[in-house]
Amino acid sequence: MAGTKQGGKAAASTNKQKYGADFYAKIGAKGGRKGTTGGFYANRELARQAGQKGGRISRRTKKAA
């Protein structure tokens, strides 16, 4: 089953059970912090502003109450 979609889903499920639901967010954040070239690395304030803008523009539809 290794190397298949089904295997990937099983591995993801196992990782989330072992290490918490935010496992992939954590490892992604570690990688983002580790990088030292290009992108927003040079200007953290610009990154913060871009995040604010992105957060305001929701792609999710409004749920009816």
Rosetta blueprint (number, residue, H / E / L):
1 M L
2 A L
3 G L
4 T L
5 K H
6 Q H
7 G H
8 G H
9 K H
10 A H
11 A H
12 A H
13 S H
14 T H
15 N H
16 K H
17 Q H
18 K H
19 Y H
20 G L
21 A L
22 D L
23 F H
24 Y H
25 A H
26 K H
27 I H
28 G H
29 A H
30 K H
31 G H
32 G H
33 R H
34 K H
35 G L
36 T L
37 T L
38 G L
39 G H
40 F H
41 Y H
42 A H
43 N L
44 R H
45 E H
46 L H
47 A H
48 R H
49 Q H
50 A H
51 G H
52 Q H
53 K H
54 G H
55 G H
56 R H
57 I L
58 S L
59 R L
60 R L
61 T L
62 K L
63 K L
64 A L
65 A L
